[in-house]
Amino acid sequence: MATAIERWVDEQARLFKPKKVYWCDGSEKEAHELVEAGILDEQIEGQPVFQALNQHRWPKAFLHRSHPSDVARVEHLTYVCHPDKETAGPNNNWMDPDEAKRMMAKLSDGAMRDKTMYVLPYTMGHPDSPYAKACIQLTDIAYVAVSMRIMTRMSRSVIDKIGSREDFVKGIHSVGDFDPNKRFIMHFPDDHLVWSIGSGYGGNALLGKKCFSLRIASWLGKQEGWLAEHMVIMGVEDPKGNVTYITAALPSACGKTNLAMMRSALPGYKVWTLGDDIAWLNVGPDGRLWAINPESGFFGVAPGTSMQTNPNMMTALKKGAFYPTLFTNTALDLDTNEPWWEGMGIPPPRSALDWQGEHWEPSYKTKAAHPNSRFTVSIYNAPNLSKEFDDPKGVPISAMIFGGKRTSLIPLVFESLNWQNGVFAAARMGSETTAAATHKEGVLRRDPMAMLPFCGYNMGDYLQHWLAIGARMTNPPKIFAVNWFRKDEKNKFLWPGFGDNIRVLKWVIDRVNGSVEAKRTPIGFVPHIKDLDLRGLKISKPKLERLFKVDLKEWRPELADVRKLLEKFGDHMPPEIWREYETLKKEAGA
């Protein structure tokens, strides 16, 4: 008798009409075969799905060029289909679930004709973890099959684990004909289903990533009493060998991966990574918050990654220990057959192919690599991988950090007054845009908890869930806010960032351990400058004072803007958040 998985796969095969169905086992031998299929058999716009790179300099590395129209997440085509619009909230696009399924079935009919349907069985999280989830994804392109093997724990044993159950997480994906007018990413939280068509880009096609691990999982977490968050997980080891575990939520372009992979500028301190993007957080039997990374790889932005900004990641990309490593939409140096991107820290190639496979030279005004070009690499290649990464129970979190890109107002670091105050601080966070992103510089985009594009339900209810989780803990983590991006009157950064951010993390850990005092301000506790470890750092006292300045007059327009955000969610915004808002408003004299 067919299992629930087999019946479901057969049903999708009847709809998509593939040439054949291939069940993946996650082995290295199979990964070789899938890469080979992407080199020899599958094409996008007349180009092979994969191209081998210089195997001496970049072992086990391959280049992928996406369809030119398919280079990023498409938030305007991403829907969360709860039975009612109110549950989805103003933070999500909504469509009636039945209507959405009818539309997707029509677009999917015959979409895999003459293609292979790959069946990908995988877990998010260590298979032995009580917090892991068993999943099945279907796809019709080797790029996604290989990427999912890197980013998840893919294995045929997942099928045995699911057995006769019907409540496994389902992902349906087809690139279709890459038509942007037929491109949709649909989430059905109550069905534990993601259905994506028309895109092969990671965030739209690797359905275990943002789609399940955040949008669907955040809804599961609300129902089951845990949190799915857009967060780094890292351990900071002090000179005595004590390790403190921290999570950090930062919106895109704020250095999240660099933070997770940091090489410390302070002697005796080490940073161990457990993840650079997603954390699942559960209240443990000891009353503390425990974190696992449901992923097993990095899907990072290439431009700006260099030996200067992120030496650990560059080492991981060239390590070649785990097969394979993928580069998407970078340039290709024709002399050396190596990937290249802007901000790599080495001179541009004399002659190259750009991200679309067109001839490129340094004199050209166009960029060689796409600004959102990516690498996909196993976390096991990371030289600073924590030895606790595969611990099924995860690691205990002592501090949670939230940050954004602000040129003024927000101090380098401050500690929230308590859990409720910290949730309010995280809810109002945001980043200033750059001219490259919007053609207008300094526009503030609010991004509560760095989750605005990824929360799978009404964000007002999400903040209430955060408050409820806090109430369940007997020993909650301290909540901090950081801002590496404050500038002076000459538009120069006041803080060096990168490896020097360890100095901020040291203060965070000192506060967790109660070993330093702090100055109370209306927004939270800021450091006494004497308590920062500034050894070897040349930074003037006026600059340091400016980094920690809290000017309540400057907070008045900020609070007016925060009010607009909170009002969007109407009656769903928790009264506790409004109380925090009114308290700060009163202290600021607004």
C-alpha positions as CSV (number, residue, x, y, z in Angstrom):
1,M,0.0,0.0,0.0
2,A,1.4,3.4,-0.9
3,T,2.5,5.8,1.9
4,A,1.1,9.3,2.3
5,I,4.4,10.6,0.7
6,E,4.1,8.4,-2.3
7,R,0.4,9.3,-2.8
8,W,1.2,13.0,-2.6
9,V,4.2,12.7,-5.0
10,D,2.0,10.8,-7.5
11,E,-0.7,13.4,-7.2
12,Q,1.8,16.2,-8.0
13,A,3.4,14.1,-10.9
14,R,-0.1,13.9,-12.5
15,L,-0.4,17.7,-12.3
16,F,3.2,18.6,-13.4
17,K,3.6,15.7,-15.9
18,P,7.4,15.2,-15.6
19,K,9.4,12.9,-17.9
20,K,10.5,11.0,-14.9
21,V,10.5,11.1,-11.1
22,Y,13.8,10.8,-9.2
23,W,13.9,10.2,-5.4
24,C,17.1,11.8,-3.9
25,D,19.1,10.1,-1.2
26,G,21.4,13.0,-0.2
27,S,24.6,11.0,-0.8
28,E,27.8,12.5,-2.1
29,K,27.7,10.2,-5.1
30,E,24.3,11.5,-6.0
31,A,25.5,15.1,-5.6
32,H,28.2,14.4,-8.2
33,E,25.5,13.0,-10.5
34,L,23.2,16.0,-10.0
35,V,26.0,18.4,-10.8
36,E,26.8,16.3,-13.8
37,A,23.2,16.5,-14.9
38,G,23.4,20.3,-14.5
39,I,26.5,20.5,-16.7
40,L,25.4,18.1,-19.5
41,D,21.6,17.9,-19.5
42,E,19.9,20.9,-18.1
43,Q,20.0,24.5,-19.5
44,I,18.7,28.0,-18.8
45,E,18.6,30.4,-21.7
46,G,20.9,28.0,-23.7
47,Q,23.5,27.8,-21.0
48,P,24.2,24.8,-18.8
49,V,22.9,25.0,-15.2
50,F,26.4,24.4,-13.8
51,Q,29.9,25.2,-15.0
52,A,33.0,23.8,-13.3
53,L,35.4,26.4,-11.9
54,N,39.1,26.2,-11.3
55,Q,39.2,23.1,-9.2
56,H,42.8,23.7,-8.0
57,R,42.0,27.2,-6.5
58,W,38.3,26.6,-5.8
59,P,37.9,22.9,-5.1
60,K,34.5,21.4,-5.7
61,A,33.1,24.8,-6.8
62,F,30.7,25.4,-9.7
63,L,29.2,28.5,-11.3
64,H,25.4,28.9,-11.9
65,R,23.8,31.7,-13.9
66,S,20.2,32.3,-13.2
67,H,17.6,33.5,-15.7
68,P,18.2,37.3,-16.1
69,S,14.8,38.1,-14.7
70,D,15.3,35.9,-11.7
71,V,17.9,37.4,-9.4
72,A,16.2,38.1,-6.0
73,R,13.3,37.4,-3.7
74,V,10.0,38.7,-5.1
75,E,8.2,40.0,-2.0
76,H,5.3,41.5,-4.1
77,L,4.6,38.0,-5.5
78,T,4.9,36.2,-2.2
79,Y,1.6,35.4,-0.4
80,V,0.6,34.0,3.0
81,C,-2.7,32.3,2.5
82,H,-4.5,32.0,5.9
83,P,-8.2,31.4,5.8
84,D,-8.8,35.1,6.6
85,K,-6.8,38.3,5.7
86,E,-6.8,39.5,9.4
87,T,-4.6,36.6,10.5
88,A,-2.1,37.3,7.7
89,G,-1.9,40.9,8.8
90,P,-0.8,44.0,6.9
91,N,2.8,42.7,6.8
92,N,1.8,40.0,4.3
93,N,0.2,39.8,0.9
94,W,-2.9,37.6,1.2
95,M,-5.0,35.5,-1.0
96,D,-7.8,33.1,-0.2
97,P,-6.3,29.6,0.1
98,D,-8.8,27.9,-2.2
99,E,-8.4,30.7,-4.9
100,A,-4.6,30.5,-4.5
101,K,-4.5,26.7,-5.0
102,R,-6.7,26.9,-8.1
103,M,-4.5,29.6,-9.6
104,M,-1.3,27.6,-8.8
105,A,-2.7,24.4,-10.2
106,K,-3.5,26.1,-13.4
107,L,0.0,27.5,-13.7
108,S,1.6,24.2,-12.7
109,D,-0.3,22.0,-15.2
110,G,2.4,20.4,-17.4
111,A,5.1,22.7,-16.0
112,M,7.6,19.8,-15.7
113,R,6.9,18.3,-19.1
114,D,10.2,16.8,-20.5
115,K,11.9,17.5,-17.2
116,T,12.9,15.4,-14.1
117,M,10.9,15.8,-11.0
118,Y,13.4,15.6,-8.1
119,V,11.9,14.4,-4.8
120,L,14.0,15.9,-1.9
121,P,13.5,14.3,1.6
122,Y,15.2,16.5,4.3
123,T,15.0,17.7,7.8
124,M,15.4,21.2,9.1
125,G,17.5,20.7,12.2
126,H,19.5,17.7,13.3
127,P,17.5,14.5,12.7
128,D,17.8,13.6,16.4
129,S,16.7,17.0,17.7
130,P,13.2,17.1,19.3
131,Y,12.9,20.5,17.5
132,A,13.6,19.2,14.0
133,K,11.0,19.0,11.3
134,A,10.7,16.4,8.5
135,C,10.0,17.8,5.0
136,I,9.6,16.8,1.4
137,Q,10.3,19.2,-1.5
138,L,9.7,18.6,-5.2
139,T,11.7,20.6,-7.8
140,D,12.5,20.4,-11.6
141,I,16.0,21.8,-11.6
142,A,19.3,20.4,-10.5
143,Y,20.4,23.7,-9.1
144,V,17.7,23.6,-6.4
145,A,18.3,19.9,-5.7
146,V,22.0,20.4,-5.2
147,S,21.5,23.7,-3.2
148,M,19.0,21.9,-0.9
149,R,21.5,19.2,-0.2
150,I,24.0,21.9,1.0
151,M,21.4,23.9,3.0
152,T,19.5,21.0,4.7
153,R,20.1,17.5,6.0
154,M,18.9,15.5,3.0
155,S,18.5,11.8,3.4
156,R,16.2,8.9,2.5
157,S,16.0,8.1,6.2
158,V,13.6,11.1,6.4
159,I,11.1,9.1,4.5
160,D,11.3,6.3,7.1
161,K,10.9,9.0,9.8
162,I,7.7,10.3,8.3
163,G,6.4,6.8,7.8
164,S,2.6,6.8,7.4
165,R,2.1,10.3,8.8
166,E,0.5,12.8,6.6
167,D,1.5,16.0,8.5
168,F,5.0,16.3,7.0
169,V,6.0,19.7,5.6
170,K,5.4,19.9,1.8
171,G,7.2,22.0,-0.7
172,I,6.3,22.2,-4.4
173,H,8.6,24.0,-6.8
174,S,8.9,24.4,-10.5
175,V,10.9,27.0,-12.5
176,G,8.2,26.7,-15.2
177,D,9.3,28.8,-18.1
178,F,10.8,31.5,-15.8
179,D,8.0,33.9,-17.0
180,P,7.8,36.8,-14.4
181,N,4.1,37.0,-15.1
182,K,3.6,33.4,-13.9
183,R,5.9,33.8,-10.8
184,F,4.3,33.3,-7.4
185,I,5.4,32.0,-4.0
186,M,2.4,30.8,-2.0
187,H,2.4,29.8,1.7
188,F,-0.4,27.8,3.2
189,P,0.4,27.7,6.9
190,D,-2.4,25.5,8.0
191,D,-1.4,22.9,5.4
192,H,2.3,23.2,6.2
193,L,2.7,23.7,2.5
194,V,4.8,26.1,0.3
195,W,4.0,26.2,-3.5
196,S,6.4,28.1,-5.7
197,I,6.5,28.5,-9.5
198,G,8.4,30.6,-12.0
199,S,11.7,31.2,-10.1
200,G,14.9,29.4,-9.4
201,Y,16.3,32.0,-7.1
202,G,17.3,30.7,-3.6
203,G,14.8,32.6,-1.4
204,N,12.0,31.7,-3.8
205,A,13.0,28.1,-4.6
206,L,14.9,26.6,-1.7
207,L,11.7,26.2,0.2
208,G,13.3,25.0,3.4
209,K,14.9,28.4,3.8
210,K,12.9,31.6,4.3
211,C,9.6,30.0,3.1
212,F,9.4,27.2,5.7
213,S,12.1,28.0,8.3
214,L,10.6,31.5,8.9
215,R,7.1,32.1,7.3
216,I,5.6,28.6,8.0
217,A,7.7,27.9,11.1
218,S,6.8,31.2,12.7
219,W,3.1,30.2,12.5
220,L,4.0,26.7,13.8
221,G,5.9,28.3,16.6
222,K,2.9,30.4,17.6
223,Q,0.8,27.3,17.8
224,E,3.4,25.1,19.5
225,G,5.0,27.7,21.8
226,W,8.4,28.5,20.2
227,L,10.0,31.1,18.0
228,A,11.3,30.9,14.4
229,E,13.7,33.9,13.9
230,H,15.9,35.6,11.3
231,M,19.0,35.4,13.5
232,V,22.6,34.5,13.8
233,I,23.6,32.0,16.4
234,M,27.1,32.3,17.7
235,G,29.3,31.4,20.7
236,V,31.9,33.9,22.1
237,E,34.8,32.2,23.9
238,D,36.7,34.3,26.5
239,P,40.4,33.8,27.4
240,K,39.4,31.4,30.2
241,G,37.6,29.1,27.7
242,N,34.0,30.1,28.8
243,V,31.6,30.2,25.9
244,T,28.6,32.5,25.9
245,Y,25.9,31.9,23.3
246,I,24.2,34.9,21.5
247,T,21.7,35.4,18.8
248,A,21.6,38.5,16.6
249,A,18.9,39.8,14.3
250,L,20.1,42.2,11.6
251,P,18.2,43.2,8.4
252,S,19.9,42.5,5.0
253,A,23.1,44.5,4.2
254,C,23.8,45.0,8.0
255,G,26.7,42.5,8.3
256,K,24.9,39.4,9.7
257,T,27.1,36.8,8.0
258,N,30.2,38.8,8.8
259,L,29.2,38.9,12.5
260,A,28.5,35.1,12.6
261,M,31.9,34.4,11.0
262,M,33.9,37.1,12.7
263,R,37.6,36.8,13.5
264,S,38.1,38.6,16.8
265,A,40.3,41.7,17.1
266,L,40.8,41.0,20.8
267,P,43.5,38.6,21.9
268,G,42.2,35.5,23.6
269,Y,38.6,35.9,22.3
270,K,37.2,33.5,19.7
271,V,33.9,33.5,17.8
272,W,32.3,30.1,17.0
273,T,29.4,30.1,14.5
274,L,26.3,27.9,14.7
275,G,24.5,29.8,11.9
276,D,24.3,33.0,10.0
277,D,20.6,33.4,9.2
278,I,17.9,31.4,11.1
279,A,17.3,30.3,14.7
280,W,14.6,28.2,16.1
281,L,14.2,29.1,19.8
282,N,12.5,26.9,22.4
283,V,12.1,27.3,26.2
284,G,14.0,24.5,27.8
285,P,13.1,22.5,30.9
286,D,15.6,24.7,32.8
287,G,13.7,27.9,32.0
288,R,16.3,29.2,29.6
289,L,16.0,29.8,25.9
290,W,17.7,27.2,23.6
291,A,18.5,27.7,20.0
292,I,19.1,25.4,17.0
293,N,20.0,26.3,13.5
294,P,17.6,24.4,11.2
295,E,20.0,24.9,8.2
296,S,23.3,23.3,7.4
297,G,24.8,25.8,5.0
298,F,25.3,29.4,4.1
299,F,23.5,31.2,1.3
300,G,25.4,34.5,1.4
301,V,25.8,37.6,-0.7
302,A,29.2,37.5,-2.6
303,P,29.8,41.3,-3.2
304,G,31.8,42.8,-0.3
305,T,33.0,39.4,0.9
306,S,36.8,39.4,1.1
307,M,39.7,38.3,3.2
308,Q,39.5,41.8,4.8
309,T,35.8,41.7,5.7
310,N,35.2,38.0,6.3
311,P,38.3,35.8,6.1
312,N,36.6,32.8,7.7
313,M,34.0,32.7,4.9
314,M,36.6,33.1,2.2
315,T,38.4,30.1,3.8
316,A,35.1,28.1,3.8
317,L,34.5,28.9,0.1
318,K,37.9,27.5,-0.8
319,K,38.0,24.6,1.6
320,G,36.2,22.1,-0.6
321,A,35.7,19.6,2.2
322,F,32.0,19.1,1.5
323,Y,30.7,18.7,-2.0
324,P,29.9,21.0,-3.7
325,T,30.2,24.8,-3.4
326,L,28.0,26.9,-5.7
327,F,28.5,30.5,-7.0
328,T,25.4,32.2,-8.5
329,N,25.6,35.2,-10.8
330,T,29.2,36.1,-10.0
331,A,31.6,37.1,-12.8
332,L,34.0,34.6,-14.3
333,D,37.6,35.5,-14.8
334,L,38.4,34.1,-18.3
335,D,42.2,33.9,-17.7
336,T,41.9,31.8,-14.5
337,N,38.4,30.3,-14.6
338,E,37.7,31.7,-11.1
339,P,34.7,33.5,-9.7
340,W,35.1,37.3,-9.2
341,W,32.9,39.9,-7.6
342,E,33.1,43.6,-6.6
343,G,34.5,44.1,-3.1
344,M,36.5,40.8,-3.3
345,G,39.6,42.7,-2.4
346,I,41.6,41.7,-5.5
347,P,41.9,43.6,-8.8
348,P,39.2,42.9,-11.4
349,P,40.1,40.4,-14.2
350,R,41.5,41.8,-17.4
351,S,38.8,39.9,-19.3
352,A,35.8,38.3,-17.9
353,L,32.2,37.1,-18.5
354,D,29.7,39.1,-16.4
355,W,26.9,37.5,-14.4
356,Q,24.8,37.1,-17.6
357,G,27.7,35.5,-19.5
358,E,28.5,38.6,-21.6
359,H,32.0,39.9,-22.2
360,W,33.2,42.3,-19.6
361,E,36.3,44.5,-19.0
362,P,37.3,46.8,-16.1
363,S,36.7,49.9,-18.2
364,Y,33.0,49.0,-18.5
365,K,30.6,51.0,-16.4
366,T,28.4,48.0,-15.6
367,K,29.1,45.7,-12.6
368,A,30.6,42.3,-13.5
369,A,28.8,40.4,-10.7
370,H,25.2,41.0,-9.9
371,P,24.8,43.0,-6.7
372,N,22.8,40.1,-5.2
373,S,25.2,37.4,-6.5
374,R,25.5,34.5,-4.0
375,F,27.5,31.6,-2.7
376,T,26.0,28.4,-1.3
377,V,28.4,26.5,0.9
378,S,28.2,23.8,3.6
379,I,28.5,25.1,7.2
380,Y,30.9,22.1,7.7
381,N,33.5,24.0,5.6
382,A,33.5,26.8,8.2
383,P,36.9,27.0,10.1
384,N,35.1,28.5,13.1
385,L,32.2,26.0,13.3
386,S,31.1,25.4,16.9
387,K,31.6,21.9,18.2
388,E,28.0,22.2,19.5
389,F,26.5,22.7,16.0
390,D,25.3,19.0,15.9
391,D,24.0,18.9,19.5
392,P,20.3,17.9,19.1
393,K,19.2,20.0,22.0
394,G,20.9,23.2,20.7
395,V,22.7,25.8,22.9
396,P,21.5,28.0,25.7
397,I,21.1,31.7,24.8
398,S,22.3,34.3,27.3
399,A,21.9,37.5,25.1
400,M,19.8,38.5,22.1
401,I,21.0,41.4,19.9
402,F,19.0,43.5,17.5
403,G,20.5,46.0,15.1
404,G,20.0,48.1,12.0
405,K,21.8,50.6,9.8
406,R,21.4,54.1,11.3
407,T,23.8,57.0,10.7
408,S,22.6,58.8,13.8
409,L,20.4,58.5,16.9
410,I,21.0,54.9,17.9
411,P,24.0,54.3,20.1
412,L,26.7,51.7,19.3
413,V,25.1,49.4,21.9
414,F,22.6,49.6,24.6
415,E,20.9,47.0,26.9
416,S,17.1,47.0,27.2
417,L,15.6,47.6,30.7
418,N,13.8,44.2,30.7
419,W,12.2,41.7,28.3
420,Q,9.1,43.7,27.5
421,N,11.2,46.8,26.9
422,G,13.6,44.8,24.7
423,V,10.7,43.5,22.6
424,F,9.6,47.2,22.1
425,A,13.2,48.1,21.1
426,A,13.3,45.2,18.6
427,A,9.9,46.1,17.2
428,R,10.9,49.7,16.3
429,M,14.2,48.7,14.7
430,G,15.0,49.7,11.1
431,S,17.6,50.6,8.6
432,E,18.4,53.5,6.4
433,T,18.4,52.7,2.7
434,T,21.3,53.5,0.3
435,A,21.2,55.3,-3.0
436,A,22.1,52.0,-4.8
437,A,19.0,50.3,-3.4
438,T,16.3,53.0,-3.8
439,H,17.9,55.9,-5.7
440,K,17.3,57.8,-2.5
441,E,19.6,57.8,0.4
442,G,18.7,57.8,4.1
443,V,15.1,56.6,3.8
444,L,14.2,54.7,7.0
445,R,12.6,51.3,6.5
446,R,11.2,49.8,9.7
447,D,11.9,46.1,10.0
448,P,10.7,44.7,13.4
449,M,13.0,42.0,14.6
450,A,14.4,41.8,11.0
451,M,11.2,39.7,10.4
452,L,8.9,42.0,8.4
453,P,9.3,40.1,5.1
454,F,9.3,36.7,6.9
455,C,6.7,36.7,9.6
456,G,4.0,34.2,8.6
457,Y,1.1,35.9,10.4
458,N,0.0,39.3,11.8
459,M,3.0,41.0,13.3
460,G,1.0,42.5,16.1
461,D,0.1,38.9,17.2
462,Y,3.8,38.0,16.7
463,L,4.9,40.6,19.2
464,Q,2.3,39.3,21.6
465,H,3.8,35.8,21.2
466,W,7.2,37.2,22.0
467,L,5.8,38.6,25.2
468,A,4.2,35.3,26.1
469,I,7.5,33.4,25.5
470,G,9.2,35.9,27.8
471,A,6.7,35.2,30.5
472,R,7.4,31.5,30.4
473,M,11.1,31.8,31.0
474,T,12.6,31.9,34.5
475,N,16.0,32.9,33.2
476,P,15.4,35.0,29.9
477,P,18.3,36.3,27.8
478,K,19.1,39.9,28.1
479,I,18.1,42.0,25.1
480,F,20.5,44.4,23.4
481,A,20.5,46.8,20.4
482,V,23.6,47.6,18.3
483,N,24.3,50.1,15.5
484,W,27.7,49.7,13.8
485,F,26.9,52.4,11.3
486,R,26.8,55.8,13.2
487,K,28.6,58.6,11.3
488,D,30.3,61.9,12.0
489,E,29.7,65.3,10.4
490,K,32.0,64.3,7.5
491,N,29.9,61.2,6.7
492,K,32.6,58.9,8.0
493,F,31.8,55.8,10.2
494,L,32.6,56.4,13.8
495,W,33.2,52.7,14.6
496,P,35.5,50.4,12.6
497,G,33.2,47.4,12.7
498,F,34.1,43.9,11.5
499,G,36.5,42.1,13.9
500,D,36.4,45.1,16.3
501,N,32.7,44.4,17.0
502,I,34.1,41.8,19.4
503,R,34.6,44.7,21.8
504,V,30.9,45.3,21.8
505,L,30.2,41.6,22.3
506,K,32.6,41.5,25.3
507,W,30.6,44.3,26.9
508,V,27.4,42.4,26.3
509,I,28.9,39.3,27.9
510,D,30.2,41.4,30.8
511,R,26.6,42.7,31.4
512,V,25.2,39.1,31.2
513,N,27.7,38.1,33.9
514,G,27.1,41.2,36.0
515,S,30.7,42.2,35.9
516,V,30.3,45.9,34.8
517,E,27.8,48.7,35.6
518,A,26.1,50.8,33.0
519,K,24.4,54.2,32.7
520,R,20.6,54.2,32.7
521,T,19.0,56.3,29.9
522,P,15.3,56.4,28.8
523,I,16.1,53.9,26.0
524,G,18.1,51.5,28.1
525,F,21.5,51.0,29.7
526,V,24.6,52.3,27.8
527,P,28.2,51.5,28.6
528,H,30.6,53.6,30.6
529,I,33.4,54.1,28.2
530,K,35.9,52.9,30.8
531,D,34.3,49.4,30.6
532,L,34.9,49.0,26.9
533,D,38.1,47.0,25.9
534,L,39.7,49.4,23.5
535,R,43.2,47.9,23.4
536,G,44.9,48.6,20.1
537,L,42.0,50.7,18.8
538,K,42.7,54.4,17.8
539,I,39.5,56.3,18.4
540,S,39.2,59.7,20.0
541,K,37.2,60.4,23.1
542,P,34.8,62.8,21.3
543,K,34.0,60.1,18.8
544,L,33.5,57.5,21.6
545,E,31.1,59.9,23.4
546,R,29.2,60.5,20.2
547,L,28.8,56.8,19.7
548,F,26.9,56.5,22.9
549,K,25.1,59.9,22.9
550,V,21.3,59.7,23.6
551,D,19.7,63.0,22.7
552,L,16.0,62.9,23.7
553,K,15.2,65.9,21.4
554,E,16.3,63.7,18.4
555,W,14.0,60.9,19.6
556,R,10.8,63.0,19.1
557,P,10.5,62.6,15.3
558,E,11.7,59.0,15.7
559,L,8.8,58.3,18.1
560,A,6.3,59.9,15.7
561,D,7.5,57.5,13.0
562,V,7.3,54.5,15.4
563,R,3.7,55.4,16.2
564,K,2.8,55.0,12.5
565,L,4.3,51.5,12.5
566,L,2.4,50.4,15.6
567,E,-0.9,51.8,14.4
568,K,-0.7,49.7,11.3
569,F,-1.5,46.6,13.3
570,G,-4.6,48.1,15.0
571,D,-6.1,46.0,17.9
572,H,-3.5,43.3,17.3
573,M,-0.7,45.5,18.7
574,P,-0.2,44.4,22.4
575,P,-1.0,47.0,25.0
576,E,2.3,46.3,26.7
577,I,4.1,47.7,23.6
578,W,1.9,50.8,23.6
579,R,2.8,51.3,27.3
580,E,6.5,51.1,26.5
581,Y,5.9,53.6,23.7
582,E,4.1,56.1,26.0
583,T,6.8,55.8,28.7
584,L,9.5,56.7,26.2
585,K,7.4,59.4,24.6
586,K,6.9,61.0,28.1
587,E,10.6,60.9,28.9
588,A,11.5,62.4,25.5
589,G,9.0,65.2,26.1
590,A,7.3,64.4,22.8
